[in-house]
Amino acid sequence: MKDPGHWLVSPWRRSVVAALTGALPVLAFPAPSWWWFAYLALVPWMLLARSAPTGGRAALDGWWGGFGFLVAVHHWLLPSLSVFIFLIAALLGALWAPWGWLVRRFLGGTPGPGRVAGALCVLPSGWLMVELVRSWQGLGGPWGLLGSSQWQVTPALRLASVGGVWLLSFLVVTVNVAVTVLIAVRAARVPALAGLVATAAVGSAAWLWAPRPEVTDRVRIAVVQPGVVTGPDQRFAREERLTRALAGQHPDLVVWGESSVGHDLADRPDLTRRLAALSRETGADLLVNVDAPRSDRPGIYKSSVLVGPDGLTGDRYDKMRLVPFGEYIPARSLLGWATSVGKAAGEDRRRGTEQVLMDVGHGLRIGPLICFETAFPDMSRHLASDGAQVLVAQSSTSSFQHSWAPPQHASLAALRAAETGRAVVHATLTGDSAVYGAGGRGIGPWLGTGADTARVFEVPVATGTTLYVRFGDWPVRGALLVLAGWAVAEGARALRLRRSVPAPPAPPARTVRDSPVRHGR
C-alpha cells in the first residue's frame, strides 16, 4: 500500500504545495477579511515544513511558501508589473527560507515539551524578523503584515496600542504554532495549550490595563472623493464642484486625495485663486495633493499642500517613502526594462526629507501622510509623538479599481489609529475612503470605489500617549533578543557535544618486531 504522502516526494510537486499553502493567509486580508482564518492559515505550511526530509528541503518549503504568500497578497499588482511580480516574489520569498528551516528544527519528528516551548517563542520571533526585513521601503515596504489582518477586531486593536502591528503578528504566529503542535504532536499538547492560554492572557491584560486615549473634542473633516475622472483639469473641476457643495456644512478641514492637483500651484496662480475661493466659501482650509514638477527645484514631487482663504499658507509636505516601481524604479540603470513589461514609473519621483505638522486653524494640528506611507507604523508614530492631533492620509488606488487593493489600503488606517491613539482620515481619489477614531474603530461608512461625493465626518480629537508611541517597536527588539539567545544556546550546546565526543584511539605504534620486512612480508 502506498504512503498517502508519496506524491510529495517529487521536489516540484512539493514546491507547488508549499506555494499554495503559503498563499492561504491572504484570505484573512480584505477583501475576504476572514480575520479569524489568520490564526489557522500558517498551519498547513508548517505541517509541510516539519515533514521535510532534510533541513535544506524545509528551507525550500519556506522559500516557496514565501513566494506564494507574496504573489497572493500583491496579486492586484499583476496588471502593473506583469511577470515582474513573480521575479520580485521569488527574490523576497527567500526571506522565509530560514523560517522554514526553523519550523523543522523545532517541530520535526517528535519534539518534546522543551522543544515545543522553544518553538512558541522562536518561530514567531523568526517570522517577525522576516516582516521587519521586508518592511524596508526598498524591498517593497510593510504591505501585508500578518498582524494587519486583525484591523476589525477590537481586542487586537487594543493590543496594537501596546506593541503595534508587530505584537499582533507575533501573537497570531504563536497561535498557529500551538495549533500545529496540537494537530501533529500529541505528546506535547500541554505546552501547546499553555501557549494558547498565555496568548489569551496577554490579550486580556492589554484589554484591561493598556491606557486608552481620552477624547477631548471633535472636529468636522470633509473628504472629497471625485471618482474616476480622465485628466487633471477635469478632475480639478469635479473636486471643485463637490467642495462647493460643502458650503453651509461648517467643516473645519477639507481633504482632497492623492494627485488631486496635477499642476504646481506656484506656477498656476489661477488654480490657487480657485482653491482660496473654495476655502472662503466652506470656511475651512483645503489640504490638496500636488503631483507635478516643482517650480523651485528640479524633479517631480508628490506633496500635501495647505490652501487657506488667502491662498497658499506655506505648509507643504513632500512624500518621503515612494512606491518601488510605481513611483520610482530601484537601480533604474539595471531594472529600467520594467517599464516595457508593465506600468512602472517612466520618471522617478523625488523624495521629501522630513515629516511636518500643519496648523489648519480651529486649534487643530494634523500630520499628513501620502498613500503608501500609511503602511509604515513608524511614520504615524513619529507624527503622534511630535504633537499631531489627527493623522490625514491622502491616497489613490485608481490604477487598481475593483481589486483587493482599495480595501486593503483603507484597512491599514485602522491599525495606525489604534497604534497612535489618534484618529486617521484616509481620503482617496476613487475609493475606498475611510475614517477611524482614536481606537481604530470606523466612523461612518466607507466611501467605496463607486462613489463620487463629498462627506463630512465628525472626527474625535484625543489626548494621551499609547504604549506603542512611548516605547516603539519593542516586540521587534524582543524577538531579536529571543533569536540571539537561542543562537547562543545552540552554539554552547554544539560546543559541549564537541567536547564530550572522545578522541579516536591512536593507531598502535609499530616496533621492529612487527615490521613487514622482519616477517618477510
Salt bridges, closest charged atoms under 4 A:
ASP61 OD2 - ARG14 NE 2.99
ASP61 OD1 - ARG57 NH2 2.96
ASP233 OD1 - HIS263 NE2 3.12
GLU240 OE2 - ARG244 NH2 3.72
GLU240 OE1 - ARG274 NH2 2.71
ASP252 OD1 - HIS362 ND1 3.40
GLU258 OE2 - LYS302 NZ 2.84
GLU258 OE2 - LYS319 NZ 3.76
ASP270 OD2 - ARG268 NH2 2.84
GLU281 OE1 - ARG244 NE 3.35
ASP291 OD1 - ARG349 NH2 3.24
ASP296 OD2 - ARG294 NH2 2.75
ASP318 OD2 - ARG294 NH1 2.65
ASP318 OD1 - ARG316 NE 3.09
GLU327 OE2 - LYS302 NZ 2.77
GLU327 OE2 - LYS319 NZ 2.85
ASP348 OD1 - ARG332 NH2 2.47
ASP378 OD2 - ARG321 NH2 2.80
GLU419 OE1 - ARG416 NE 2.80
ASP452 OD2 - ARG238 NH1 3.85
GLU458 OE2 - ARG220 NH1 2.67
GLU490 OE2 - ARG105 NH2 2.84
